[in-house]
Amino acid sequence: MEGFDSIDWVPGLPIELGLECLTRLPHSAHLVAAGVCRKWRELIQRPEFYHQRRHLGYTRKVACLVQALPAQALPDGSKPGGSPSYAVTVFDPASGSWERLNPVPGFPNGLPLFCQLAGCEGKLVAMGGWDPKSYDPVSDVFVYDFTTREWRVGAPMPLKRSFFAAAGVGGHVYVAGGHDESKNALRSAWAYDPRGDEWTELPQLSQERDECEGLAVNGAEFWVVSGYSTQRQGAFEGSAEVYEPGAAEWRRVDGAWELGQCPRSCVGMGKDGRLVSWAEPNSQVGVGACGVALGELTILTGSEYQGAPQAFYFGGQDGKFARISVPEEFTGFFQSGCCVEI
């Protein structure tokens, strides 16, 4: 890494070997390592350090899920009514561990409802949604640093939007479509730079796309799948639009999705390069299917039929999924999620 080849990282070790030792540290050790000394802390927080770890294969993919919290029983033993509260759950397939992140700033009792998550260069970005008390749309943005294990408040979205597409590609998080505060479907799109904490307006989609789904493909393309216009509420499109960072316009892909099918949280990319619905080849999750792809592996949840209990499955692109056991406190409804490489 340029600029790091003249620093004595570990006393008694050659510079290259000391840097290699720090690069090999798992992300779970970064918080402790950052507290050892200032030069270690500055190194671990540098984007170049993350890219070096990724280049050498020392990062790993985790699933960050918007998940319902367990309902707290009332004094009489009954469960409270109303909408459930949500939090971010992190599943690490390498260790099989489950973890719940601290609440985002300003929302101690749960995430904004229907907020969107996106991973970007080792960070988790949570955006938008509805205030869980008033149900009013919010433009809040929060960025989670897996090194410091803390949330920070980011620059708000330029427009309050709901049910929009979002995904991280390269060093930016892209958002597009959804609807505004008056329930008008949107064509607008923006890119967020977590490092610079700023938003940049992008070319508009070719058409309005409310309740569309976002997908990062090959780390180089942002796909906005399906959706519908203001005048055709619920009539989901079969097309998708693709944006490559730096492009002057979107590329339209007709026939990419099944007409009339809601794409929310159940869109994946098959081995043949075609979009797939996680519910189609997996009858166990035919109802309420929700999936997060982690490279060649995917975590799925859903029910076999209406009213059946929700179950979790883990598997690969060959379509074979095995049911996995989940700690009781992490069995809540899984609304959406994303992959973060840490």
C-alpha positions, 0 to 999 in steps of 0.5 A: 500500500502506497504511503505505508512502506516506511512505518514500523508497524510491529516492533522487531518485525520487517515493515512488510511482515508487520503490515501483513500481520495487521492485514490478516486480522479478522474484522472482529479484532479491528476494534481492539487493534485500533485501541493499541496505538494511533498509527494502527487506528489510522491504518485500520480506518483507511480505505486503502487498508480495506481494499488491500484486505479485500484484494488479498482475500481477507474480507468476508461477506455477512448478511445484514437483515432488517428483522422484527424484534421479539414482542415483549409480553404485557403484564397480563402475559398477552402480546402487544398489538400494533406494528412490530419494531425492527432492528439490524441483525448480522448473520456471519455464515463463516462463524454461524454467528448472529448479532443485533446492532445497536439502534440508529441515532434518534430511533431508540425503539426501532429502525424507521419502518421499510428503511433500505440497507446497502453495503458499501466498502465495508460500511452498512448504510441505512436510508429512508423509511417511515418514522415508527411512531408517526408513519411519516416518511423520513430522509435520514441516512445512517452509516455503520462502521464495523471497525468502531462498531458505531453508527454515524448520521449521514447527509439526508437523502435529497428527497423523502422517498419510500419503497425505492431501489437501493444497492452499493456499487463500487464506492457509492450507494445508489437509490432510484424510484419509489414514491414521494410523500404524495404517493407519486411514483418516481423516476429520479435517482441519486448516488451517495458517497459515504466517504465524502458524505454527499449526494449526486443526482443521476440521470432519470429512469426511463419511467416511474418505478414504485416498489421496485427492487435494487440489485448490485451485479458483478460489483459494476452495475446497479439494477432497478427491477420492475415497479409500477407507475402512479397510474398503474398501481400494483401493475408490476412491470416486466422490465428492468433498468441498469446503470453503470457508474459514470454512464450518461443514461440507463440501459433498459432490459425488457422481459427481465422479470415476470409481469405482475410479480412484486420484486421486493426483497426476492430478486437474485441473479442466477448462474446464467445471468438472468434475474430469478425470484428466490420463491420460484425454485424453493417451495419451502419459501413460496410465501413471503420469500426474502433473500440476501445473496452472499457471493455464491451463497444465499440466505433465504427466509419464508413460509411454505404456505400462508400461515405456516411458520417462517423458516431460514435456509442457506444454500448456493446457486445450484438451487439446493438449500438446507434449513438452518437453526436460528437462535430464538431471538433472531427468528423474527420476520425478515423484511429486507437486507443486504450483503456487506463485505467486511 
